[in-house]
Amino acid sequence: MKHALSLSFAVALSLVGSMSHAQADKSPRRAQGEATMSKLSGGAGQPVLNAMRQDFPFLADAIVDYSLGDVWARPGLDDRTRQLTAVAAFAATGNIQVLKIHAGYALKLGVKPDELKEIVYLTTVTAGFPRAIEAAQALREVFSAQPANATSR
C-alpha cells in the first residue's frame, strides 16, 4: 500500500512536471503566434479568432500556436507572398470567409487589388469558374470595405 501510494505520488509529480514543461514549451509558440497576428492585422487582432476563443479555446490556441506561431512565422517567404498564397488557396478551396480575412491582410501589406484579381483569374484554371465567381464576389466585398486610398495603391 505504501509503495502504491509512493508510486502514485511519483506519477502525479511526473504528470505535473510534464504539464509545466508543455506549458513552458507552448509559451514561446503563443508569443510568436500573437506577434504574427498583430503584424498581419496591424495590431487590430482577429475578431473571428477572439470570438472562437470563448467557446472553443483549445482550437483558438491551436491556431495561434501552430498556424501562426509555428507555420506562418517561418522564414522563407515574406508576408506579402504568404498572403497571396493564402488568398489563392482559400479561393480554390471555396473558404470564402477566411479568404476575406487574408485579402484584407494582403491589402494592408501593400498587395494591389489588381494582384488579387489575378488570383481570381487563376482560380478559374485551378478550381473552376464557380469558385472563381465566389472569390470575385468576396473580393468585391473586401474592396468596398477598404478606405478609398487603400484600394488605389
C-alpha positions in Angstrom: 0.0 0.0 0.0 2.8 2.4 0.9 4.6 1.5 -2.3 1.5 2.1 -4.4 0.9 5.5 -2.7 4.6 6.4 -3.4 4.2 5.3 -6.9 1.0 7.3 -7.4 2.7 10.3 -6.0 5.7 9.9 -8.3 3.4 9.5 -11.3 1.4 12.6 -10.3 4.6 14.7 -9.9 5.8 13.4 -13.2 2.5 14.5 -14.9 2.6 17.9 -13.2 6.2 18.3 -14.4 5.2 17.3 -17.9 2.3 19.7 -18.0 4.5 22.5 -16.7 7.1 21.7 -19.4 4.4 21.6 -22.0 3.0 24.9 -20.9 6.5 26.4 -20.9 7.1 24.9 -24.3 3.9 26.4 -25.6 4.6 29.9 -24.3 7.2 30.9 -27.0 4.8 29.5 -29.7 1.9 31.5 -28.3 4.0 34.7 -28.1 5.2 34.1 -31.7 1.7 33.4 -32.9 0.3 36.5 -31.2 3.1 38.6 -32.6 2.4 37.3 -36.1 -1.4 38.0 -35.7 -0.6 41.5 -34.5 1.7 42.1 -37.5 -0.9 40.7 -40.0 -3.8 42.7 -38.6 -1.9 45.9 -38.0 -2.4 45.5 -34.2 -6.2 45.1 -34.7 -6.4 41.5 -33.5 -8.6 38.9 -35.2 -12.3 39.1 -34.2 -13.2 35.7 -35.5 -10.4 34.1 -33.5 -11.3 36.1 -30.5 -14.9 35.0 -30.7 -13.8 31.4 -31.2 -11.7 31.6 -28.0 -14.9 31.9 -25.9 -16.5 28.6 -27.0 -13.5 26.7 -28.5 -10.4 27.9 -26.6 -8.4 24.8 -27.5 -9.0 25.3 -31.2 -8.2 29.1 -30.9 -5.0 28.3 -29.0 -4.0 25.7 -31.6 -4.5 28.2 -34.4 -2.4 30.8 -32.6 0.3 28.3 -31.5 0.6 26.1 -34.6 -0.7 28.0 -37.6 0.6 31.4 -36.7 3.4 30.6 -34.3 5.0 27.6 -36.0 4.0 27.8 -39.7 3.1 31.4 -40.6 6.1 32.8 -38.8 8.6 30.5 -40.5 11.4 32.1 -42.6 11.5 31.6 -46.3 8.6 33.6 -47.6 7.8 37.2 -46.9 4.4 38.2 -45.5 3.1 39.5 -48.8 3.9 36.3 -50.6 2.2 34.3 -47.8 -0.9 36.4 -48.1 -1.1 36.0 -51.9 -0.6 32.2 -51.4 -3.3 32.1 -48.7 -5.8 34.0 -50.8 -5.2 31.7 -53.7 -5.6 28.6 -51.5 -8.8 29.8 -49.9 -10.2 30.8 -53.3 -9.5 27.4 -54.7 -11.0 25.6 -51.7 -14.0 27.8 -51.5 -13.2 29.0 -48.0 -14.7 32.5 -48.6 -14.8 33.8 -45.1 -11.2 33.2 -44.5 -10.3 34.4 -47.9 -11.8 37.8 -47.0 -9.7 38.0 -43.8 -6.5 37.2 -45.7 -7.4 39.5 -48.6 -7.7 42.3 -46.1 -4.3 41.5 -44.6 -2.9 41.4 -48.1 -4.2 44.9 -48.9 -2.6 46.1 -45.6 0.7 44.7 -46.7 0.6 46.6 -50.0 -0.9 44.0 -52.3 -2.8 45.8 -55.0 -6.4 45.0 -55.8 -5.4 44.1 -59.4 -3.0 41.5 -58.0 -5.8 39.9 -56.0 -8.0 40.0 -59.1 -5.3 38.0 -60.9 -5.7 35.3 -58.3 -9.4 35.1 -59.2 -8.5 34.7 -62.8 -6.0 31.8 -62.0 -8.7 30.2 -59.8 -10.8 29.6 -63.0 -8.0 27.3 -64.2 -7.2 25.6 -60.9 -10.6 25.3 -59.3 -13.2 26.3 -61.9 -15.5 29.1 -62.6 -17.9 28.7 -59.6 -15.0 29.0 -57.1 -13.6 32.0 -59.1 -17.0 33.7 -59.0 -17.3 33.2 -55.3 -13.8 34.6 -54.8 -14.6 37.6 -57.0 -17.7 38.4 -55.0 -15.8 38.1 -51.8 -13.1 40.4 -53.0 -15.7 42.9 -54.1 -16.9 43.0 -50.5 -13.3 43.4 -49.2 -12.5 46.2 -51.7 -15.7 48.1 -50.9 -15.0 47.9 -47.1 -11.5 49.4 -47.6 -10.9 53.1 -47.4 -10.7 54.7 -50.9 -6.9 55.3 -50.6 -6.2 51.7 -49.6 -7.5 50.2 -52.8 -5.8 52.7 -55.2 -2.3 51.6 -54.3 
